[in-house]
Amino acid sequence: MHFIIDAMHCDGCARGVTRAVQRVDATAQITIDIPSRRVDVSTTVDSASIAAALDAAGFPPRLA
């Protein structure tokens, strides 16, 4: 699944995004591109759960 996170601006934000996803699925594969604010997540967890975790962490996503 692919998300755009407009609130992600730096490496610290990327770490926060990673932690939020890993709280839902510790084995998720996460690829982050800060300049485009794109986050790609490979997981068996549904996208709504990942989006809710990101939103709760202060990184509201939108689907890419």
URQUI-V231538 format. One line per field, one symbol per residue. phi: phi as a letter, one per 40 degrees, with the letter a starting at -180 (. if undefined). Layout:
# URQUI-V231538
phi: ???
This chain:
# URQUI-V231538
phi: .bbbbcccbaccccccccccccccacbccbbbbcdcgcbbbbaccccccccccccccgbccbcc
